[in-house]
Amino acid sequence: MIQRIREFTDSANFSRAVILTVAAVSPVLLFNYLGAFETGLAIALGAFLAYPADIPSNLPHRAKGLLITVFIISGTTLFINLTHPIAWLFYPATLALCFFLSMLSVYGQRATMVAFSGLLAVTLGTGHIHTGTEIFIYTGMMFAGGLYYTLLSLIFNYLNPHRYTELLMADCLKLTAKYMKLRGDLWNADADRNAIISRQLELQVQINETHESLREILIRNRSNAGSSKRSRKMLMVFIALMEILELALATSFDHSTLHEKFGAHSKLLATYQNLAYNLASALKKIGKSLNNRTEYLPKHSLKADVAALEKAIAEYESQLGKDVTKDGVWLLMNMLHYGEKQAEKIYLIERTFSQKAPLKEIGGNRDRDLEKFLTPEDYPLSTLRENLSLSSTIFRHSLRLTITIALGFIVGTIFPFQNVYWILLTIVVIMRPGYGLTKQRSYQRIIGTVAGGAIAFAFLSVVHQPVITGTLAIVCMLLGFAFTATNYSIGATFVTIYVLFLYSMLVPDVNQVIQYRFMDTGVGALLAFAGNYFFWPSWEFMNLPQYIKKSIEANRDYLAEISRFYNHKGEVTTGYRLSRKNAFIAIGNLMSSYQRMAQEPKSKQKQQQQVYKLAVLNHTLLSSVASLGTYIQGHKTYKASEAFNVVVHTVIRNLETAILLLNFDVQADEAQHSKNEDMALRFSELKNIRARELREIHLDNEDEFRLKMEEAHLVIEQLIWMHSLSERIIKAVKNLDAAK
């Protein structure tokens, strides 16, 4: 329990909440003491509106994002106040402003959060109207509040520059450890393997998101500010974690077959499972020590686990004899080699954090290569223009949000609501491009508001001391914003308590405030929910074909890069690594889209089983492609055979056929049939072809010939499996099209 509290208070979300609380509370206390409470409140509001845009990233981008946000919220507030007296101008202009701000989301996460701050400024501005010179004074105070928050955030980052990176890396280690533990769970005889694989796919989505954040921090920071010992350490660990995930993904075992084969020798599988669990445990403990900022001291030797498995294999072979155990030992040795490789990568991470690893400088052309792994951060006007159509998810969301806000204005005008801006605020906070997330947010917001209102009402009925209430309001504000990103229901509960405690000190009848808070939140949630359902709904089944297509394309490109590397040898190229990164991200995006569809109404979960089948097939294909790439990188290989190139070309062609079918190209099916007529013959002759090629280069040494034939066997098995998967993907895509 103490450890969990410590992790919570040491998180990036809690740190940002502390900065916001200081930025919002200190001006209120100071100016209240000076007799200018309204001024302090305006400064606090400016800090509050700048807060959403403070997303962790490298320092220059963080500063630019916050400064742009400060100008947007100040300009928006000024615009709202100046146009409010002219009703025929105010309402159309405000709605147009909402639409424009929402469209900024086409430029990525940072722009989305800047736009969110702007939308919050619009909704809050409609509830805090000023006149005359007060408009400019009020806007100036909000501008000052935004700058104050920006200054505090940058000072905190300067004083503790590496903390966010450490926390993010600790999170990455923890997620990778969970993934590795699930691999250990697969070895249980009664394991629900489908459920475990589904959980692995969900984890991969989270791991991909963490990897993207780490790339942004580690690579862009070293490009802007140069390299340091600490950043090189973190980059080495990040690369090792990427390789651990790739190797885990690339190495799959037929657990049912292995349990049948070694059922009478349970010690073998138990020893391996123990190694698998200890690999995960080591990563988890490294992450915990990094999170706690303590020196990592390994208490368990992975070498002992590897040695125990090696000993168990030797005992199995000696008991039954080499002739009987030949095939079994080959399978067990693959498991042993996998464990050894993963243990080596974990040793590297351990040495890095225990100051024992030699740190190699990465610079020059390598820095430029690393930058290619970043998501580009440019904001051309053409991107905005290209999204001005109903085919764009962001455009439909912007229209939907704007119309729903218009309905909020209408409802607030017709009915006697006390604070119409609370309705608008609820709409902006809850409404998301997808139906599932909007529904989830609506429920969480209502639950949080009701729970917070009940707690606040019960407390205020008993306690009437402003000092106690004010102190608890500050605590609830801190906890509310700290929980919002991770548990919205709890966050909404604390924010509601904080708001009601604040109002209890400003207005005499807080019970009426609670009543209106419930009503406004309920109406806002209902409008947001209805808007997402009726106004150009963005059902996930409409987007899934694109995610499937991108995943197939990414796997095709990854396989093409591996084939190029196998044919030409040499160093692993940047293009190879980029294709690997894109393949991992694409399968993560596909699974994320599938998860969003699962939250939507049953009637909108079209072809759910077929989509899941395609996601699993693409994941399995990625695993097979990565397995081939890992083998080629980790072993001395010989000239690629003609047979290899023919089969790889066929697999790539099959994937291109699937892509064409997703593009509704009806001729693709006929072409695929005509070009694959001789593949059965190719597979039957594949090993003979490779054996003949090897004999032709006069390999007299039988051991060398055996090693090269082992390479041929492993590569050919992967090729046959990949071809089978590519055929199944085509079939699944056809079924997907047929069901439309």
Summary of the structure (lengths in Angstrom):
residues: 740
radius of gyration: 29.6
end to end distance: 50.8
largest distance: 98.3
contacts: 2444
relative contact order: 0.07
helix: 82%
strand: 0%
